[in-house]
């Protein structure tokens, strides 16, 4: 099943961060995201600040639904998203699931604008 169709799960005290191999395998489904230290990052560009804010608000809805919350950095025409699982101080499958859901939403919006 594609990551974008999976659901984030609650991490327990026994959850361990993903291994380098697991990260590499999952990153194949979200190739636009970079791995930096203990987080996934991606920057999205927009025509202006208002469009960036609208996008950030749509990301917020997805994050709330998944109960997995990214760090959002919003500036004029840009939204940079950082995903990490703070509870385990590293990356979990939840980070990749949320990244895939964000990518799917962004792709749908790009397709709608080109019509």
Residue frames as a rotation matrix with the C-alpha (Angstrom) as fourth column:
UNK 1
0.583 0.812 0.000 0.00
0.812 -0.583 0.000 0.00
0.000 0.000 -1.000 0.00
UNK 2
-0.031 -0.600 0.799 1.38
0.469 -0.715 -0.518 3.46
0.882 0.359 0.304 -0.86
UNK 3
-0.744 -0.345 -0.573 2.48
0.662 -0.263 -0.701 5.57
0.091 -0.901 0.424 2.11
UNK 4
-0.889 0.405 0.216 -0.10
-0.376 -0.912 0.163 8.23
0.263 0.064 0.963 1.21
UNK 5
0.048 0.949 -0.312 -2.85
-0.402 0.305 0.864 5.70
0.915 0.084 0.396 1.97
UNK 6
-0.258 -0.204 -0.944 -1.45
0.691 0.644 -0.328 4.61
0.675 -0.737 -0.026 5.32
UNK 7
0.750 0.536 0.389 -2.34
0.035 -0.619 0.785 6.13
0.661 -0.575 -0.482 8.69
UNK 8
-0.304 -0.845 0.441 0.12
-0.481 -0.263 -0.836 7.50
0.822 -0.466 -0.326 11.23
UNK 9
0.484 0.403 -0.777 0.28
0.420 0.671 0.610 5.42
0.768 -0.622 0.155 14.40
UNK 10
0.842 -0.133 0.522 1.06
-0.491 -0.589 0.641 6.45
0.223 -0.797 -0.562 17.93
UNK 11
-0.032 -0.928 -0.371 4.67
-0.201 0.369 -0.907 5.84
0.979 0.045 -0.198 18.95
UNK 12
0.929 0.269 -0.256 5.29
0.166 0.317 0.934 4.07
0.332 -0.910 0.250 22.22
UNK 13
0.644 -0.725 0.242 8.25
-0.663 -0.371 0.651 4.25
-0.382 -0.580 -0.720 24.58
UNK 14
0.193 -0.550 0.813 9.56
0.153 0.835 0.529 1.15
-0.969 0.022 0.245 22.80
UNK 15
0.934 0.151 0.325 9.49
0.341 -0.099 -0.935 2.71
-0.109 0.984 -0.144 19.33
UNK 16
0.027 -0.982 -0.187 12.98
0.483 -0.151 0.863 3.14
-0.875 -0.114 0.470 17.92
UNK 17
0.206 -0.018 -0.978 14.09
-0.645 -0.754 -0.122 5.51
-0.736 0.656 -0.167 15.15
UNK 18
0.985 0.174 0.020 14.30
-0.086 0.578 -0.812 4.06
-0.152 0.798 0.584 11.66
UNK 19
0.188 -0.948 0.258 17.59
0.472 0.317 0.822 2.60
-0.861 -0.033 0.507 10.50
UNK 20
-0.405 -0.438 -0.803 19.54
-0.491 -0.636 0.595 4.08
-0.771 0.635 0.042 7.59
UNK 21
-0.985 0.044 0.166 18.33
0.154 0.656 0.739 1.21
-0.077 0.753 -0.653 5.41
UNK 22
-0.198 0.979 -0.054 14.67
0.908 0.162 -0.387 1.74
-0.370 -0.126 -0.920 6.39
UNK 23
0.127 0.173 -0.977 14.99
0.009 -0.985 -0.174 5.47
-0.992 0.013 -0.127 5.72
UNK 24
-0.753 -0.506 -0.421 16.52
-0.416 -0.129 0.900 4.79
-0.510 0.853 -0.113 2.31
UNK 25
-0.819 0.492 0.295 13.70
0.573 0.720 0.391 2.40
-0.020 0.489 -0.872 1.37
UNK 26
0.107 0.923 -0.369 10.93
0.836 -0.284 -0.469 4.76
-0.538 -0.258 -0.803 2.51
UNK 27
-0.183 -0.241 -0.953 12.53
-0.103 -0.960 0.262 7.80
-0.978 0.146 0.151 0.89
UNK 28
-0.932 -0.139 0.333 11.97
0.284 0.287 0.915 6.20
-0.223 0.948 -0.228 -2.51
UNK 29
-0.121 0.973 0.197 8.27
0.989 0.103 0.102 7.03
0.079 0.208 -0.975 -2.09
UNK 30
0.872 0.355 -0.337 8.98
0.399 -0.914 0.070 10.69
-0.283 -0.196 -0.939 -1.27
UNK 31
0.184 -0.923 0.338 12.04
0.983 0.162 -0.091 11.50
0.029 0.349 0.937 -3.41
UNK 32
0.274 -0.054 0.960 11.52
0.309 -0.941 -0.141 15.29
0.911 0.335 -0.241 -3.27
UNK 33
0.951 0.085 0.298 12.17
-0.255 -0.334 0.907 15.23
0.177 -0.939 -0.296 0.48
UNK 34
0.059 -0.990 -0.127 15.71
-0.287 0.105 -0.952 15.45
0.956 0.093 -0.278 1.78
UNK 35
0.755 0.056 -0.653 17.01
0.556 0.472 0.684 13.75
0.347 -0.880 0.325 4.89
UNK 36
0.029 -0.711 0.703 18.90
-0.223 -0.690 -0.689 16.17
0.974 -0.137 -0.178 7.12
UNK 37
-0.751 -0.377 0.542 20.21
-0.613 0.093 -0.785 14.87
0.246 -0.922 -0.301 10.41
UNK 38
-0.894 0.437 0.101 17.12
0.310 0.765 -0.565 13.46
-0.324 -0.474 -0.819 12.16
UNK 39
-0.053 0.917 -0.396 14.44
-0.059 -0.399 -0.915 15.00
-0.997 -0.025 0.076 9.95
UNK 40
-0.203 0.145 0.968 12.84
0.964 0.202 0.172 15.10
-0.171 0.968 -0.181 6.52
UNK 41
-0.267 0.086 -0.960 12.73
0.079 -0.991 -0.111 18.48
-0.961 -0.106 0.257 4.79
UNK 42
-0.306 0.149 0.940 11.09
0.952 0.055 0.301 19.92
-0.007 0.987 -0.158 1.72
UNK 43
-0.606 0.112 -0.787 10.54
0.056 -0.982 -0.183 23.46
-0.793 -0.155 0.589 0.49
UNK 44
0.009 0.705 0.709 7.53
0.976 0.148 -0.160 24.46
-0.217 0.693 -0.687 -1.59
UNK 45
-0.898 -0.355 -0.259 7.45
0.277 -0.915 0.292 27.68
-0.341 0.190 0.921 -3.63
UNK 46
0.129 0.986 0.108 4.48
0.919 -0.078 -0.386 29.96
-0.372 0.149 -0.916 -4.32
UNK 47
0.034 -0.044 0.998 3.71
0.749 -0.660 -0.055 33.20
0.661 0.750 0.011 -6.12
UNK 48
-0.135 -0.022 0.991 3.23
-0.376 -0.924 -0.072 35.19
0.917 -0.382 0.116 -2.91
UNK 49
-0.896 -0.246 0.370 2.82
-0.410 0.134 -0.902 35.09
0.173 -0.960 -0.221 0.85
UNK 50
-0.080 0.962 0.260 -0.95
-0.952 0.003 -0.305 34.53
-0.295 -0.272 0.916 0.73
UNK 51
0.527 0.245 -0.814 -0.58
-0.611 0.775 -0.163 31.38
0.591 0.583 0.558 -1.39
UNK 52
-0.525 -0.776 -0.350 2.15
-0.195 0.510 -0.838 30.11
0.829 -0.372 -0.418 0.95
UNK 53
-0.757 0.300 0.581 -0.17
-0.632 -0.107 -0.768 30.61
-0.168 -0.948 0.271 3.94
UNK 54
0.331 0.917 -0.221 -3.05
-0.944 0.319 -0.089 28.85
-0.011 0.238 0.971 2.20
UNK 55
0.202 -0.353 -0.914 -0.79
-0.321 0.857 -0.402 25.87
0.925 0.375 0.060 1.54
UNK 56
-0.824 -0.553 0.126 0.45
-0.265 0.180 -0.947 25.84
0.501 -0.814 -0.295 5.14
UNK 57
-0.350 0.783 0.515 -3.15
-0.885 -0.097 -0.455 25.79
-0.307 -0.615 0.726 6.35
UNK 58
0.570 0.524 -0.632 -3.92
-0.722 0.687 -0.082 22.79
0.392 0.503 0.770 4.13
UNK 59
-0.301 -0.751 -0.588 -0.87
-0.142 0.645 -0.751 21.01
0.943 -0.142 -0.300 5.55
UNK 60
-0.771 0.048 0.635 -2.21
-0.632 -0.184 -0.753 21.79
0.081 -0.982 0.173 9.02
UNK 61
0.281 0.957 0.069 -5.47
-0.958 0.284 -0.045 19.97
-0.062 -0.053 0.997 8.24
UNK 62
0.453 -0.201 -0.868 -3.59
-0.282 0.892 -0.353 16.86
0.846 0.405 0.348 7.13
UNK 63
-0.617 -0.787 -0.013 -1.32
-0.186 0.162 -0.969 16.98
0.765 -0.596 -0.246 10.19
UNK 64
-0.463 0.531 0.710 -4.26
-0.880 -0.178 -0.440 17.28
-0.107 -0.828 0.550 12.56
UNK 65
0.586 0.729 -0.355 -6.04
-0.779 0.628 0.004 14.37
0.226 0.274 0.935 10.93
UNK 66
0.369 -0.553 -0.747 -2.90
0.033 0.811 -0.584 12.23
0.929 0.191 0.317 11.25
UNK 67
0.996 -0.021 0.083 -2.03
-0.085 -0.187 0.979 13.58
-0.005 -0.982 -0.188 14.73
UNK 68
0.221 -0.972 0.081 1.55
0.900 0.236 0.367 14.07
-0.376 -0.008 0.927 13.55
UNK 69
0.918 0.319 -0.235 2.70
0.279 -0.942 -0.186 17.66
-0.281 0.105 -0.954 13.42
UNK 70
0.246 -0.850 0.466 5.48
0.897 0.018 -0.441 19.14
0.366 0.527 0.767 11.28
UNK 71
-0.096 -0.342 -0.935 7.54
0.468 -0.844 0.261 22.24
-0.879 -0.412 0.241 11.86
UNK 72
0.496 0.343 0.798 6.40
0.866 -0.259 -0.428 24.81
0.060 0.903 -0.426 9.30
UNK 73
-0.366 -0.625 -0.690 8.62
0.481 -0.761 0.434 27.72
-0.797 -0.173 0.579 8.25
UNK 74
0.432 0.671 0.602 6.61
0.889 -0.205 -0.410 30.24
-0.151 0.712 -0.685 6.24
UNK 75
-0.421 -0.517 -0.746 8.08
0.261 -0.856 0.446 33.19
-0.869 -0.007 0.495 4.38
UNK 76
0.149 0.496 -0.856 7.20
-0.669 -0.587 -0.456 35.21
-0.729 0.640 0.244 1.30
UNK 77
0.411 0.150 -0.899 6.40
-0.892 0.267 -0.364 32.68
0.185 0.952 0.244 -1.40
UNK 78
-0.378 -0.612 -0.695 7.87
-0.397 0.785 -0.476 29.70
0.837 0.096 -0.539 0.47
UNK 79
0.671 0.418 0.612 6.92
-0.740 0.326 0.588 27.01
0.046 -0.848 0.529 2.94
UNK 80
-0.388 -0.787 -0.479 9.66
-0.562 0.614 -0.554 24.79
0.730 0.054 -0.681 4.31
UNK 81
0.719 0.669 0.189 8.44
-0.607 0.472 0.640 21.70
0.338 -0.575 0.745 6.12
UNK 82
-0.551 -0.834 -0.019 10.46
-0.676 0.460 -0.576 19.68
0.489 -0.305 -0.817 8.59
UNK 83
0.653 0.738 -0.171 9.24
-0.534 0.609 0.587 16.30
0.537 -0.292 0.791 9.77
UNK 84
-0.622 -0.748 -0.231 10.65
-0.340 0.524 -0.781 14.36
0.706 -0.407 -0.580 12.69
UNK 85
0.484 0.723 -0.493 9.28
0.224 0.442 0.868 12.25
0.846 -0.531 0.052 15.50
UNK 86
0.050 -0.488 0.872 10.26
-0.679 -0.656 -0.328 14.20
0.732 -0.576 -0.364 18.61
UNK 87
0.754 0.351 0.555 9.23
-0.656 0.447 0.609 11.40
-0.034 -0.823 0.567 20.98
UNK 88
0.854 -0.458 0.247 11.95
0.435 0.889 0.147 9.11
-0.287 -0.018 0.958 19.59
UNK 89
0.390 -0.712 -0.584 14.41
-0.351 -0.701 0.620 11.86
-0.851 -0.037 -0.523 18.60
UNK 90
-0.775 -0.620 0.126 14.56
-0.108 0.327 0.939 10.63
-0.623 0.714 -0.320 15.03
UNK 91
-0.499 0.567 -0.655 12.60
-0.850 -0.171 0.499 9.53
0.170 0.806 0.567 12.02
UNK 92
-0.492 0.460 0.739 9.67
-0.074 0.824 -0.562 7.15
-0.867 -0.331 -0.371 12.16
UNK 93
-0.688 0.323 0.649 7.43
0.722 0.394 0.569 5.78
-0.072 0.860 -0.505 9.44
UNK 94
0.324 0.856 -0.403 4.92
0.794 -0.477 -0.376 8.48
-0.514 -0.199 -0.835 10.45
UNK 95
-0.088 -0.433 -0.897 7.24
-0.131 -0.887 0.442 11.15
-0.987 0.157 0.022 9.05
UNK 96
-0.951 -0.307 0.025 7.25
-0.042 0.208 0.977 9.45
-0.306 0.929 -0.211 5.66
UNK 97
-0.334 0.915 0.227 3.49
0.936 0.351 -0.038 8.86
-0.114 0.199 -0.973 5.71
UNK 98
0.397 0.490 -0.776 2.85
0.451 -0.840 -0.300 12.56
-0.799 -0.231 -0.555 6.38
UNK 99
-0.481 -0.641 -0.598 5.37
-0.291 -0.526 0.799 13.58
-0.827 0.559 0.066 3.70
UNK 100
-0.907 0.164 0.389 3.58
0.412 0.538 0.735 11.34
-0.089 0.827 -0.556 1.17
UNK 101
0.070 0.992 -0.108 0.19
0.955 -0.098 -0.281 12.80
-0.289 -0.083 -0.954 2.10
UNK 102
0.209 -0.082 -0.975 1.54
0.035 -0.995 0.091 16.35
-0.977 -0.053 -0.205 1.72
UNK 103
-0.815 -0.558 -0.156 3.05
-0.169 -0.028 0.985 15.46
-0.554 0.830 -0.072 -1.67
UNK 104
-0.601 0.662 0.448 -0.26
0.798 0.531 0.285 13.95
-0.049 0.528 -0.848 -2.82
UNK 105
0.382 0.745 -0.548 -2.15
0.693 -0.623 -0.363 17.09
-0.612 -0.241 -0.754 -1.78
UNK 106
-0.080 -0.508 -0.858 0.39
-0.249 -0.823 0.511 19.36
-0.965 0.254 -0.061 -3.51
UNK 107
-0.927 -0.259 0.271 0.26
0.153 0.399 0.904 17.24
-0.343 0.879 -0.330 -6.67
UNK 108
-0.142 0.957 0.251 -3.55
0.970 0.185 -0.156 17.44
-0.196 0.222 -0.955 -6.78
UNK 109
0.454 0.286 -0.844 -3.33
0.293 -0.942 -0.162 21.23
-0.842 -0.174 -0.511 -6.46
UNK 110
-0.535 -0.719 -0.443 -0.74
-0.274 -0.348 0.896 21.47
-0.799 0.601 -0.011 -9.25
UNK 111
-0.813 0.285 0.507 -2.95
0.568 0.577 0.587 19.38
-0.126 0.765 -0.631 -11.51
UNK 112
0.209 0.962 -0.176 -6.03
0.896 -0.260 -0.360 21.49
-0.392 -0.082 -0.916 -10.71
UNK 113
0.221 -0.195 -0.956 -4.16
-0.036 -0.981 0.192 24.72
-0.975 -0.008 -0.224 -11.52
UNK 114
-0.782 -0.610 -0.124 -3.01
-0.165 0.010 0.986 23.40
-0.600 0.792 -0.109 -14.89
UNK 115
-0.380 0.734 0.563 -6.58
0.864 0.499 -0.067 22.69
-0.330 0.461 -0.824 -16.02
